[in-house]
């Protein structure tokens, strides 16, 4: 069920990028990365994509997801090199994204969540594994 994307740009840009996937799986991004952690507001894609390049896994969820399910996801996202934030119109209630890889799910009970994180967090597909996931920005998207 994991979709794979290749030939992703890695340029640092100062402008917004129109990514073909929601959430984006990689591509050109800002020179500053998103600090890993759990966010209750949507993130700016250009920062989050840079964190993916550093080996983070980004868990996004539809804003309408039940609070107990959001809490369960936050349990996964509390580890190093994990991002979590709401994202509207992503085509599934829950999406797990790593550089070049994405998994769309309907429920927090799906056993594929742990496997995706184990496989792709700091995995060999990352262009810059081990680069910082802190010391960047904690800015969120404007409401």
Backbone as CSV, one residue per row, in Angstrom:
resi,resn,N_x,N_y,N_z,CA_x,CA_y,CA_z,C_x,C_y,C_z
1,UNK,0.804,-1.215,0.000,0.000,0.000,0.000,0.841,1.271,0.000
2,UNK,2.151,1.146,0.185,3.018,2.323,0.198,3.283,2.750,-1.238
3,UNK,3.021,4.023,-1.531,3.342,4.578,-2.846,4.737,5.175,-2.783
4,UNK,5.500,4.956,-3.860,6.873,5.438,-3.935,6.996,6.475,-5.042
5,UNK,7.732,7.529,-4.765,7.949,8.626,-5.713,9.450,8.823,-5.856
6,UNK,9.891,9.073,-7.084,11.320,9.216,-7.338,11.609,10.531,-8.044
7,UNK,12.891,10.811,-8.201,13.359,12.010,-8.899,12.801,13.280,-8.281
8,UNK,12.896,13.375,-6.958,12.396,14.535,-6.238,13.486,15.595,-6.148
9,UNK,13.127,16.836,-6.443,14.081,17.939,-6.345,14.557,18.122,-4.916
10,UNK,15.720,18.737,-4.775,16.268,18.967,-3.436,16.834,20.375,-3.306
11,UNK,16.371,21.290,-4.132,16.881,22.655,-4.092,16.281,23.425,-2.923
12,UNK,17.070,24.348,-2.373,16.560,25.260,-1.350,15.957,26.466,-2.053
13,UNK,14.720,26.785,-1.687,13.989,27.887,-2.309,13.427,28.806,-1.225
14,UNK,13.131,30.027,-1.601,12.568,31.013,-0.676,11.079,31.229,-0.921
15,UNK,10.527,30.589,-1.921,9.116,30.781,-2.280,8.327,29.501,-2.017
16,UNK,7.015,29.627,-2.028,6.164,28.450,-1.882,6.391,27.519,-3.067
17,UNK,6.170,26.234,-2.851,6.316,25.226,-3.900,4.962,24.569,-4.102
18,UNK,4.583,24.359,-5.346,3.335,23.669,-5.660,3.652,22.177,-5.775
19,UNK,3.436,21.456,-4.686,3.760,20.030,-4.652,2.645,19.216,-5.298
20,UNK,2.981,18.156,-6.039,1.955,17.350,-6.697,1.209,16.402,-5.764
21,UNK,1.741,16.148,-4.565,1.069,15.263,-3.611,0.643,16.086,-2.386
22,UNK,-0.409,15.595,-1.722,-0.880,16.207,-0.474,-1.000,15.128,0.569
23,UNK,-0.152,15.170,1.610,0.989,16.055,1.812,2.131,15.729,0.853
24,UNK,3.054,16.674,0.695,4.169,16.419,-0.212,5.102,15.330,0.325
25,UNK,5.710,14.599,-0.604,6.619,13.495,-0.236,8.084,13.861,-0.413
26,UNK,8.352,15.063,-0.848,9.717,15.515,-1.090,9.693,16.570,-2.167
27,UNK,10.862,17.030,-2.540,10.980,18.055,-3.562,11.711,19.266,-3.025
28,UNK,11.741,20.311,-3.834,12.393,21.546,-3.426,11.753,22.042,-2.130
29,UNK,12.544,22.721,-1.306,12.069,23.115,0.021,12.903,24.285,0.543
30,UNK,12.437,24.858,1.645,13.134,25.981,2.263,14.445,25.495,2.891
31,UNK,15.388,26.398,3.056,16.670,26.049,3.678,16.512,25.736,5.166
32,UNK,15.433,26.220,5.773,15.162,25.940,7.184,14.215,24.751,7.264
33,UNK,14.446,23.848,8.211,13.588,22.684,8.383,12.603,22.915,9.527
34,UNK,11.557,22.106,9.529,10.570,22.132,10.613,11.113,21.350,11.793
35,UNK,11.039,21.925,12.983,11.414,21.171,14.177,10.467,19.998,14.334
36,UNK,10.989,18.843,14.584,10.141,17.680,14.772,9.320,17.840,16.041
37,UNK,8.139,17.218,16.042,7.260,17.308,17.188,5.806,17.204,16.768
38,UNK,4.935,17.370,17.739,3.491,17.292,17.527,2.941,18.710,17.448
39,UNK,2.244,18.999,16.357,1.649,20.317,16.119,0.135,20.174,16.018
40,UNK,-0.572,21.173,16.529,-2.038,21.166,16.459,-2.549,22.046,15.332
41,UNK,-1.646,22.705,14.626,-1.988,23.537,13.473,-1.247,23.002,12.246
42,UNK,-1.787,23.247,11.048,-1.084,22.821,9.829,0.305,23.451,9.730
43,UNK,1.196,22.741,9.083,2.570,23.207,8.896,2.745,23.795,7.505
44,UNK,3.795,24.579,7.343,4.173,25.057,6.013,4.939,23.927,5.337
45,UNK,4.453,23.499,4.197,5.045,22.365,3.494,6.533,22.543,3.212
46,UNK,6.952,23.755,2.877,8.349,23.957,2.489,9.319,23.694,3.629
47,UNK,8.863,23.817,4.879,9.707,23.481,6.030,9.626,21.988,6.345
48,UNK,8.412,21.450,6.319,8.224,20.033,6.652,8.953,19.129,5.655
49,UNK,8.947,19.492,4.380,9.651,18.679,3.378,11.142,18.622,3.689
50,UNK,11.703,19.710,4.190,13.121,19.682,4.549,13.363,18.686,5.684
51,UNK,12.431,18.587,6.634,12.563,17.593,7.710,12.491,16.178,7.153
52,UNK,11.652,15.965,6.138,11.609,14.650,5.488,12.970,14.306,4.899
53,UNK,13.613,15.296,4.294,14.930,15.079,3.708,15.936,14.643,4.783
54,UNK,15.721,15.085,6.004,16.608,14.731,7.121,16.259,13.391,7.756
55,UNK,15.222,12.736,7.253,14.893,11.407,7.761,13.672,11.325,8.649
56,UNK,12.901,12.410,8.734,11.693,12.394,9.563,10.550,11.672,8.850
57,UNK,9.622,11.166,9.655,8.332,10.675,9.163,7.291,11.687,9.629
58,UNK,6.409,12.078,8.714,5.384,13.086,8.976,4.028,12.401,8.994
59,UNK,3.367,12.432,10.133,2.006,11.917,10.262,1.057,13.104,10.140
60,UNK,0.166,13.046,9.161,-0.856,14.079,9.025,-2.221,13.434,9.158
61,UNK,-3.179,14.222,9.584,-4.529,13.715,9.798,-5.541,14.779,9.413
62,UNK,-6.695,14.319,8.955,-7.790,15.229,8.631,-8.214,15.937,9.919
63,UNK,-8.475,17.244,9.864,-8.871,17.973,11.066,-10.129,17.405,11.748
64,UNK,-10.952,16.682,11.022,-12.172,16.107,11.600,-11.934,14.776,12.318
65,UNK,-10.694,14.285,12.332,-10.398,13.012,12.989,-10.743,13.111,14.477
66,UNK,-11.342,12.062,15.013,-11.764,12.046,16.411,-10.578,12.292,17.350
67,UNK,-10.842,12.996,18.445,-9.797,13.384,19.392,-9.037,12.187,19.953
68,UNK,-9.722,11.073,20.198,-9.022,9.908,20.739,-8.048,9.331,19.717
69,UNK,-8.387,9.416,18.424,-7.479,8.930,17.385,-6.275,9.861,17.233
70,UNK,-6.514,11.172,17.355,-5.412,12.134,17.300,-4.447,11.863,18.456
71,UNK,-4.984,11.570,19.627,-4.152,11.271,20.792,-3.308,10.014,20.549
72,UNK,-3.902,9.002,19.930,-3.149,7.786,19.608,-2.006,8.095,18.644
73,UNK,-2.279,8.887,17.620,-1.232,9.269,16.663,-0.122,10.043,17.354
74,UNK,-0.487,10.915,18.292,0.518,11.696,19.015,1.465,10.783,19.793
75,UNK,0.980,9.625,20.214,1.848,8.656,20.877,2.962,8.166,19.968
76,UNK,2.675,8.022,18.683,3.712,7.638,17.719,4.650,8.805,17.433
77,UNK,4.090,9.997,17.407,4.827,11.169,16.949,5.691,11.801,18.032
78,UNK,5.658,11.294,19.234,6.469,11.857,20.300,7.928,11.445,20.241
79,UNK,8.264,10.539,19.360,9.645,10.060,19.233,10.492,11.004,18.384
80,UNK,11.810,10.918,18.484,12.677,11.744,17.623,12.413,11.456,16.141
81,UNK,12.635,12.459,15.333,12.474,12.385,13.875,11.042,12.057,13.462
82,UNK,10.086,12.591,14.236,8.673,12.446,13.895,8.027,13.828,13.895
83,UNK,7.167,14.054,12.903,6.336,15.249,12.812,4.888,14.802,12.825
84,UNK,4.004,15.621,13.357,2.575,15.347,13.282,1.835,16.667,13.207
85,UNK,0.860,16.730,12.301,0.050,17.933,12.165,-1.231,17.612,11.413
86,UNK,-2.267,18.444,11.598,-3.468,18.281,10.792,-3.211,18.759,9.366
87,UNK,-3.955,18.191,8.405,-3.890,18.641,7.018,-5.221,18.319,6.351
88,UNK,-5.874,19.335,5.871,-7.165,19.159,5.198,-6.961,18.636,3.779
89,UNK,-7.979,17.951,3.280,-8.029,17.543,1.867,-6.850,16.686,1.434
90,UNK,-6.472,15.728,2.268,-5.330,14.878,1.933,-5.737,13.527,1.360
91,UNK,-7.031,13.284,1.205,-7.489,12.073,0.537,-7.630,10.846,1.412
92,UNK,-7.357,10.965,2.706,-7.514,9.867,3.662,-7.510,10.479,5.058
93,UNK,-8.123,9.809,6.026,-8.112,10.351,7.387,-6.709,10.500,7.968
94,UNK,-5.803,9.576,7.628,-4.442,9.573,8.170,-3.470,9.295,7.022
95,UNK,-2.375,10.048,6.985,-1.337,9.819,5.979,0.018,9.832,6.668
96,UNK,0.821,8.823,6.371,2.206,8.771,6.841,3.096,9.040,5.636
97,UNK,4.041,9.974,5.810,4.899,10.384,4.709,6.354,10.385,5.151
98,UNK,7.202,9.815,4.319,8.658,9.895,4.458,9.172,10.337,3.095
99,UNK,10.427,10.715,3.011,10.978,11.169,1.729,10.729,10.118,0.651
100,UNK,9.901,10.459,-0.330,9.639,9.583,-1.469,8.672,8.448,-1.214
101,UNK,8.051,8.392,-0.041,7.153,7.275,0.299,5.942,7.794,1.069
102,UNK,4.771,7.197,0.775,3.556,7.645,1.447,2.564,6.503,1.601
103,UNK,1.883,6.508,2.745,0.887,5.501,3.069,-0.364,6.198,3.579
104,UNK,-1.498,5.946,2.915,-2.779,6.532,3.318,-3.596,5.478,4.050
105,UNK,-4.156,5.874,5.202,-4.875,4.938,6.067,-6.212,5.516,6.520
106,UNK,-7.104,4.608,6.922,-8.419,5.012,7.408,-8.521,5.061,8.920
107,UNK,-7.619,4.388,9.637,-7.781,4.247,11.079,-6.441,4.172,11.799
108,UNK,-6.428,4.647,13.036,-5.225,4.531,13.867,-4.986,3.092,14.295
109,UNK,-5.968,2.231,14.106,-5.833,0.824,14.472,-5.089,0.008,13.416
110,UNK,-4.750,0.634,12.303,-4.077,-0.080,11.220,-2.671,-0.477,11.668
111,UNK,-2.368,-1.740,11.552,-1.066,-2.255,11.988,0.090,-1.789,11.098
112,UNK,-0.203,-1.177,9.984,0.849,-0.718,9.070,1.569,0.526,9.582
113,UNK,0.995,1.203,10.561,1.608,2.437,11.064,3.005,2.159,11.615
114,UNK,3.106,1.224,12.530,4.414,0.912,13.139,5.429,0.451,12.094
115,UNK,4.983,-0.367,11.152,5.882,-0.870,10.116,6.418,0.242,9.235
116,UNK,5.557,1.195,8.867,6.003,2.317,8.040,7.058,3.128,8.783
117,UNK,6.781,3.453,10.031,7.735,4.233,10.820,9.055,3.485,10.960
118,UNK,8.996,2.212,11.268,10.211,1.400,11.422,11.016,1.358,10.120
119,UNK,10.336,1.232,9.013,10.995,1.108,7.712,11.618,2.427,7.222
120,UNK,10.917,3.531,7.422,11.312,4.765,6.744,11.899,5.858,7.631
121,UNK,11.652,5.845,8.931,12.255,6.875,9.791,13.755,6.633,9.817
122,UNK,14.509,7.634,9.367,15.964,7.528,9.269,16.387,6.375,8.352
123,UNK,15.536,6.036,7.402,15.811,4.937,6.490,16.777,5.317,5.381
124,UNK,17.211,4.323,4.598,18.210,4.555,3.554,17.709,5.414,2.394
125,UNK,16.399,5.620,2.273,15.862,6.450,1.191,16.087,7.944,1.441
126,UNK,16.445,8.298,2.658,16.578,9.712,3.015,17.870,10.294,2.475
127,UNK,17.779,11.441,1.784,18.985,12.063,1.247,19.972,12.524,2.322
128,UNK,19.464,12.935,3.502,20.345,13.433,4.555,19.980,12.807,5.906
129,UNK,20.064,11.475,6.029,19.695,10.854,7.298,20.589,11.326,8.437
130,UNK,19.977,11.573,9.559,20.735,11.987,10.721,20.955,13.477,10.835
131,UNK,20.646,14.242,9.765,20.741,15.695,9.878,19.696,16.152,10.899
132,UNK,19.860,17.330,11.409,19.046,17.815,12.528,17.543,17.819,12.236
133,UNK,16.794,17.564,13.297,15.336,17.689,13.248,14.906,18.629,14.390
134,UNK,15.864,19.414,14.843,15.627,20.476,15.820,16.541,21.622,15.433
135,UNK,16.329,22.784,16.036,17.154,23.931,15.688,16.690,24.633,14.433
136,UNK,15.523,24.245,13.925,14.946,24.872,12.739,13.857,25.853,13.130
137,UNK,12.655,25.646,12.594,11.524,26.507,12.910,10.365,25.698,13.477
138,UNK,9.585,26.342,14.311,8.342,25.744,14.811,7.145,26.528,14.287
139,UNK,7.380,27.321,13.244,6.322,28.122,12.634,5.238,27.219,12.049
140,UNK,4.001,27.640,12.154,2.893,26.919,11.550,2.296,27.770,10.445
141,UNK,1.462,27.149,9.618,0.817,27.856,8.518,-0.193,28.857,9.072
142,UNK,-0.400,29.915,8.347,-1.400,30.911,8.769,-2.785,30.308,8.681
143,UNK,-3.634,30.614,9.666,-5.002,30.055,9.642,-5.808,30.582,8.480
